[in-house]
């Protein structure tokens, strides 16, 4: 009887550890397709505000207040995501962390390969984007919106347009885009 409880307890621990490890392999962009590559979280806020304005007739003051609320919520979500990573890291062994990091590196390498193929990136652009990805892995303060903005600055107008066209075809009118921030603000 006691052996059965121990086995059951160990099975539960193994299952929980497996879930934690599995969760650490999930790419947030794949888990939430509307926040993946080519989709800017800041633009998502604008899309939500535009939709609410159309449906509810928000005033400019209300739009500004809601924008502030949504931006604060996004910042809080980023902090929670970082805290989750730290909690998972505290549970993982060094070997498990190395395995997770290797899987993340593989995903980022595939992502960069696809970008290179789709956008015909130069070697210099690839190196610059690779440096941003490397920094993103080691700098918890570098959020996805910052990464997109920095990558956008590396791309040519034609490359940004290609991402926007692809995003438009894939996500329709709910897309967020990769235009220069100044160009986005004019809309």
C-alpha positions, 0 to 999 in steps of 0.5 A: 500500500505504501509503495503504491502511494509512493509510486502515485506521488512520484508519477504526479511529480513526474507529470507536473515536471513534464508539464512545466518543461513542456510549457517552457518549450511553447513559443508564445507566438505559436500559442497565440497566433494573433500575437506572432511574427509580423503582428505588433502588440501596440497595433493590437491595442489600436485595433481594439480601440478602433473597434470599440470606437466604431461600436461604442462611439468613444470620445478621444478622451475615452480612447486615450484612457482605454489606451492607457489601461490596455498598455498597463495591462500589456506591461503587467502581462509581460511582467507575469510572463517574466515571473513565470519564466523565473519560476520555471527556471527555479524548478529545472535542472541545468541540463533541462535548461540547456535542452530548453535553450537549445530548442529555443535556439532551433526555433529562432534559427528556423524563424530567421531562415524563413524570414531570410527566404521570404524577405531576401535578407542580406547577410548584414540584416541576418546578422543584425536580426540574429543579434536582436534574437540573442539579446531577447533571449538574455534580456528579460526587459526586451519585450516583443514589441521592442523586438519588432520595432528594432527588426522593422528598423533593419528592414527595407520598405519593400521587406516591411510591405511584404510582411504586411501583405503576408499578415493581411492575407493570413490575419485579414483586417485584424492584422497589426503591421510593420510600418514605421511607427511614424507612418502607423501614427498617420493612419 
